[in-house]
Amino acid sequence: MNDSSWTIALDATYSVGGNLSGVGVYSREILEALPAAHPDTKFLLCYRPHRYLRAPATESSNVRKRLLWGGSPRSMDLFHGLNQRLDRRHRRAVTTFHDLFVLTGEYSTPEFRQRFADQARQAAERADLIIAVSEFTACQVHDLLKVERSRLRVIAHGVRVPAISGGAAEREPMILFVGAIQKRKNVERLVEAFERTPAEWKLVLAGSMGFGADRVLQAIERSPRRMDIEITGYVADDELERLYRRASIFAFPSLDEGFGIPVLEAMARGLPVLTSDRSALPEVAGDAALLVDPADTEAIAAGLCRLIADEGLRSNLSRKGRERSAVYTWERASQATWDVYCELLGTRS
């Protein structure tokens, strides 16, 4: 069988919505890239009922939109679950695992943890091959879900830098964090660490509220620097772009990440990055970021103050960050995903 006769179905549910998370960005990019690169292959973009009517109309001749079905149609050669979820068995199936933090820490409600655990175990058992977005996540899938390494393929996320009109914005004495305001992202310690920085600096927290946000808000309210801290809520792409261009330092001291797209986004825009020395973040950042112990508030504070005081270090990390982020493209991720399809379908009897 050649690829011109294949029909590939993907769970496109997570690509729909105005406030896309990392999983949503990944879904959107893969769903755009694959049909464009393989016009002779038929793609079925499948949506769960609550998202189907909100899904955009398809514009490509090789793409069809449909409800996520109860069974596998005969015409489908392979199903790809884009978010570690396979509700039923398929003749050939791939699933992407982004992280397993729900299983390793108190970062969600017990109800969500149980539902996530059940879905993750079912997806791991039902998939023929599993895509992990980092080596760290692959190790977690192997260790926690007992998936043999022979079924795991590591494909990193990409980053896209939009073209900007006009001149570059002038950098301000601003530390930027992008992500959900939640316990796992370690924002409470970031707020406390920010209190040690010089008085003229500001901290901007860009993201929607998540699990444990009440503690973060309480920390901000009692902070002696509360007038220097701004919470934007979720921001649209244009406003986020302006924040990336205005900030002088990007701080992302998360406690657990399966990948960490905001780190790459900041690097691609020339922002020097401070991030954690654990989970997938050292793997993504390499030597192009200042790594700190996220459980140590003093270490975060010392890292921020070092970046503020050392313009040469900021310049060096800015250069290294641009170079490193250039390696992570969605085109490469899409091609590697296609290779997984070929590997699986090439062995069909």
C-alpha positions as CSV (number, residue, x, y, z in Angstrom):
1,M,0.0,0.0,0.0
2,N,1.4,3.4,-0.9
3,D,0.7,6.7,0.9
4,S,-1.6,8.0,-1.8
5,S,-4.3,5.4,-0.8
6,W,-4.0,6.0,2.9
7,T,-6.8,7.5,5.1
8,I,-5.5,9.0,8.3
9,A,-7.9,10.0,11.1
10,L,-6.9,12.4,13.9
11,D,-8.6,13.5,17.0
12,A,-8.8,17.3,16.2
13,T,-10.9,18.2,19.3
14,Y,-8.1,20.1,21.1
15,S,-7.3,22.4,18.2
16,V,-10.6,24.2,18.6
17,G,-11.0,27.2,20.9
18,G,-9.7,30.7,21.5
19,N,-7.5,29.9,24.6
20,L,-5.3,27.1,23.3
21,S,-2.9,25.4,25.7
22,G,0.2,23.7,24.6
23,V,-1.8,20.6,23.5
24,G,-4.0,22.9,21.5
25,V,-1.1,24.6,19.8
26,Y,0.5,21.2,19.0
27,S,-2.8,19.9,17.6
28,R,-3.3,22.9,15.4
29,E,0.2,22.8,14.0
30,I,0.1,19.1,13.2
31,L,-3.3,19.3,11.6
32,E,-2.2,22.1,9.4
33,A,1.2,20.7,8.4
34,L,0.3,17.1,7.6
35,P,-2.4,17.6,4.9
36,A,-0.3,20.4,3.3
37,A,2.8,18.2,3.0
38,H,0.9,15.1,1.8
39,P,-1.9,16.2,-0.6
40,D,-2.4,12.7,-1.9
41,T,-3.3,11.3,1.5
42,K,-6.9,11.6,2.9
43,F,-7.1,13.1,6.3
44,L,-10.2,12.9,8.6
45,L,-10.3,15.6,11.3
46,C,-12.5,14.2,14.0
47,Y,-14.1,16.2,16.7
48,R,-16.0,15.3,19.8
49,P,-19.6,16.5,19.8
50,H,-19.1,19.5,22.1
51,R,-16.5,21.0,19.7
52,Y,-17.7,19.8,16.3
53,L,-19.9,22.8,15.5
54,R,-17.2,25.2,16.5
55,A,-14.6,23.6,14.3
56,P,-13.6,25.6,11.2
57,A,-14.6,24.4,7.7
58,T,-12.0,22.5,5.8
59,E,-10.4,24.2,2.9
60,S,-8.2,21.4,1.5
61,S,-9.4,18.9,-1.0
62,N,-7.8,16.0,1.0
63,V,-9.3,17.0,4.4
64,R,-12.7,16.0,5.7
65,K,-14.4,17.1,9.0
66,R,-16.4,14.6,10.9
67,L,-17.7,13.6,14.3
68,L,-15.5,11.4,16.4
69,W,-17.2,8.1,15.8
70,G,-18.1,5.2,18.0
71,G,-16.2,2.7,15.8
72,S,-13.5,2.5,13.2
73,P,-14.7,2.9,9.6
74,R,-13.3,0.4,7.1
75,S,-11.8,3.3,5.1
76,M,-9.5,4.4,7.9
77,D,-6.0,3.0,8.0
78,L,-4.7,4.7,11.1
79,F,-6.0,6.8,14.0
80,H,-3.9,9.3,15.8
81,G,-5.0,10.5,19.3
82,L,-3.2,13.9,19.7
83,N,-3.6,14.0,23.5
84,Q,-2.9,10.7,25.2
85,R,-6.5,9.5,24.7
86,L,-7.9,6.6,22.8
87,D,-11.4,5.9,23.8
88,R,-11.6,2.6,21.9
89,R,-9.4,0.2,19.9
90,H,-8.5,0.9,16.3
91,R,-6.9,-1.3,13.7
92,R,-3.8,0.8,13.8
93,A,-3.4,3.6,16.4
94,V,-0.8,6.2,17.5
95,T,-1.2,8.5,20.5
96,T,0.9,11.4,21.6
97,F,1.8,11.8,25.3
98,H,2.6,15.3,26.4
99,D,3.1,14.8,30.1
100,L,2.2,12.7,33.1
101,F,2.4,15.4,35.9
102,V,-1.1,14.5,37.1
103,L,0.2,11.1,38.2
104,T,3.3,12.5,40.0
105,G,2.2,15.4,42.0
106,E,-0.7,17.1,43.7
107,Y,-1.4,19.4,40.8
108,S,-5.1,18.7,40.2
109,T,-8.3,17.6,41.8
110,P,-8.7,13.9,42.8
111,E,-11.5,13.5,40.3
112,F,-9.4,14.9,37.4
113,R,-6.4,12.7,38.5
114,Q,-8.5,9.6,38.4
115,R,-10.0,10.4,35.0
116,F,-6.6,11.3,33.5
117,A,-5.0,8.2,34.9
118,D,-7.7,5.9,33.4
119,Q,-7.4,7.6,30.0
120,A,-3.6,7.5,30.0
121,R,-3.5,3.8,30.8
122,Q,-6.1,3.0,28.2
123,A,-4.3,5.0,25.6
124,A,-0.9,3.4,26.4
125,E,-2.5,-0.1,26.2
126,R,-4.4,0.5,23.0
127,A,-1.8,2.4,20.9
128,D,0.5,0.5,18.6
129,L,3.1,3.3,18.8
130,I,3.4,6.2,21.2
131,I,4.8,9.6,20.4
132,A,6.4,11.3,23.5
133,V,7.2,15.0,23.2
134,S,10.4,14.7,25.1
135,E,12.8,12.1,26.4
136,F,11.7,13.0,29.9
137,T,8.1,12.2,29.0
138,A,9.1,9.0,27.2
139,C,10.8,7.8,30.4
140,Q,7.7,8.6,32.4
141,V,5.5,6.6,30.1
142,H,8.0,3.7,30.3
143,D,8.3,3.9,34.1
144,L,4.8,4.8,35.2
145,L,2.7,3.0,32.5
146,K,5.1,0.1,31.9
147,V,5.3,0.7,28.1
148,E,8.2,-1.0,26.5
149,R,10.7,1.4,24.9
150,S,10.3,-0.3,21.5
151,R,6.8,1.3,21.2
152,L,8.0,4.8,22.1
153,R,9.1,7.5,19.6
154,V,10.3,10.9,20.8
155,I,9.2,13.9,18.7
156,A,9.8,17.4,20.1
157,H,7.4,20.3,19.7
158,G,8.2,23.2,17.4
159,V,8.0,26.9,17.7
160,R,6.7,29.5,15.2
161,V,7.8,33.1,15.3
162,P,5.3,35.5,13.6
163,A,6.6,38.3,11.4
164,I,6.5,41.7,13.1
165,S,5.7,44.9,11.4
166,G,7.6,48.1,12.2
167,G,10.7,48.3,14.4
168,A,11.4,46.1,17.4
169,A,9.9,47.2,20.7
170,E,12.3,48.7,23.3
171,R,13.0,46.3,26.1
172,E,11.6,47.3,29.5
173,P,12.7,46.3,33.0
174,M,10.1,43.6,33.0
175,I,10.2,39.9,34.0
176,L,7.6,37.9,32.0
177,F,6.0,34.6,32.9
178,V,3.6,32.9,30.4
179,G,1.5,30.0,31.4
180,A,-1.5,29.1,33.6
181,I,-1.4,30.6,37.1
182,Q,-1.4,27.3,38.9
183,K,0.5,25.3,41.5
184,R,2.5,23.3,39.1
185,K,3.9,26.3,37.3
186,N,5.4,27.5,40.7
187,V,4.2,31.0,40.3
188,E,3.9,31.5,44.1
189,R,7.7,31.0,44.5
190,L,8.3,33.3,41.5
191,V,6.3,36.1,43.2
192,E,8.3,35.7,46.4
193,A,11.6,35.6,44.4
194,F,10.6,38.7,42.5
195,E,10.5,40.6,45.8
196,R,14.3,40.4,46.0
197,T,14.8,42.2,42.6
198,P,15.5,46.0,42.2
199,A,12.6,48.3,42.7
200,E,12.3,49.5,39.1
201,W,11.6,46.1,37.8
202,K,8.1,44.7,37.1
203,L,6.7,41.2,37.0
204,V,4.0,40.3,34.4
205,L,2.1,37.1,34.7
206,A,0.3,36.2,31.5
207,G,-2.1,33.3,31.7
208,S,-5.5,32.0,32.8
209,M,-6.3,30.8,36.3
210,G,-5.6,27.2,37.1
211,F,-5.4,24.7,40.0
212,G,-4.1,26.5,43.1
213,A,-4.4,30.0,41.7
214,D,-6.0,31.2,44.9
215,R,-2.6,30.7,46.7
216,V,-0.8,32.7,44.1
217,L,-3.3,35.5,44.3
218,Q,-2.9,35.6,48.1
219,A,0.9,35.7,47.7
220,I,0.5,38.7,45.4
221,E,-1.9,40.5,47.7
222,R,0.4,40.2,50.7
223,S,3.6,41.0,48.7
224,P,5.4,44.3,49.4
225,R,5.9,44.5,45.7
226,R,2.2,43.9,44.7
227,M,2.0,47.2,42.9
228,D,4.8,46.0,40.6
229,I,3.0,42.8,39.7
230,E,0.5,42.6,36.8
231,I,-1.8,39.7,36.1
232,T,-3.1,39.9,32.5
233,G,-5.3,36.8,32.3
234,Y,-5.2,34.9,29.1
235,V,-3.9,37.1,26.3
236,A,-4.5,36.9,22.6
237,D,-1.6,36.1,20.3
238,D,-1.0,39.7,19.3
239,E,-0.8,40.9,22.9
240,L,1.4,38.0,23.9
241,E,3.7,38.9,21.0
242,R,4.0,42.5,22.4
243,L,4.8,41.2,25.8
244,Y,7.5,38.9,24.5
245,R,9.0,41.9,22.6
246,R,8.8,44.3,25.6
247,A,10.2,42.0,28.4
248,S,13.9,41.8,29.3
249,I,13.8,38.5,31.1
250,F,11.6,35.4,30.8
251,A,11.1,33.4,34.0
252,F,9.6,29.9,33.9
253,P,10.5,28.0,37.1
254,S,7.9,25.3,36.6
255,L,7.9,22.2,38.8
256,D,7.0,19.7,36.1
257,E,6.8,20.1,32.3
258,G,6.5,17.4,29.7
259,F,8.0,19.9,27.2
260,G,7.7,23.7,27.8
261,I,6.7,25.5,24.7
262,P,6.8,29.0,26.3
263,V,10.6,28.6,26.9
264,L,11.1,28.1,23.1
265,E,8.8,31.0,22.3
266,A,10.8,33.3,24.5
267,M,14.1,32.1,23.1
268,A,12.9,32.6,19.6
269,R,12.2,36.2,20.3
270,G,15.6,36.9,21.9
271,L,14.6,36.8,25.5
272,P,17.1,35.5,28.0
273,V,15.4,32.6,29.9
274,L,15.5,31.5,33.5
275,T,13.9,28.1,34.0
276,S,14.0,24.9,36.1
277,D,16.7,22.3,36.3
278,R,14.2,19.5,36.4
279,S,11.6,17.6,34.3
280,A,11.9,18.2,30.5
281,L,13.1,21.8,30.8
282,P,16.8,21.2,30.8
283,E,16.3,18.9,27.8
284,V,14.5,21.7,25.9
285,A,16.7,24.6,27.1
286,G,20.1,23.0,26.9
287,D,22.8,25.5,27.7
288,A,20.8,28.4,26.3
289,A,19.0,29.2,29.6
290,L,19.9,29.8,33.3
291,L,18.8,26.7,35.1
292,V,17.7,26.9,38.8
293,D,16.2,24.7,41.5
294,P,12.5,25.5,41.3
295,A,11.9,24.3,44.8
296,D,14.4,26.9,46.2
297,T,13.0,30.4,46.3
298,E,16.4,31.9,47.0
299,A,17.9,30.2,44.0
300,I,15.2,31.6,41.8
301,A,15.7,35.1,43.3
302,A,19.5,34.8,42.9
303,G,19.0,33.8,39.2
304,L,16.8,36.7,38.5
305,C,19.1,39.2,40.2
306,R,22.1,37.7,38.3
307,L,20.3,38.2,34.9
308,I,19.3,41.7,35.9
309,A,22.9,42.7,36.9
310,D,24.8,41.0,34.1
311,E,23.9,42.4,30.7
312,G,26.6,40.3,29.1
313,L,24.9,37.1,30.4
314,R,21.6,38.3,29.1
315,S,23.1,39.0,25.7
316,N,24.8,35.6,25.5
317,L,21.6,33.7,26.5
318,S,19.7,35.7,24.0
319,R,22.0,34.7,21.2
320,K,22.1,31.0,22.3
321,G,18.4,31.0,22.7
322,R,17.7,32.1,19.2
323,E,20.1,29.5,17.8
324,R,18.6,26.7,19.9
325,S,15.0,27.6,19.1
326,A,15.7,27.6,15.4
327,V,16.3,23.8,15.6
328,Y,12.7,23.2,16.9
329,T,10.4,23.6,13.9
330,W,6.8,22.4,13.4
331,E,7.9,21.2,9.9
332,R,10.4,18.9,11.5
333,A,7.8,17.7,14.0
334,S,5.3,17.0,11.3
335,Q,7.8,15.1,9.1
336,A,8.8,12.9,12.1
337,T,5.1,12.2,12.9
338,W,4.6,11.2,9.2
339,D,7.6,8.8,9.6
340,V,5.8,7.2,12.5
341,Y,2.7,6.7,10.3
342,C,4.9,5.1,7.6
343,E,6.6,2.9,10.1
344,L,3.3,1.5,11.3
345,L,1.5,1.3,8.0
346,G,4.5,-0.1,6.2
347,T,4.2,-3.3,8.2
348,R,0.5,-3.8,7.4
349,S,-0.3,-7.3,6.1
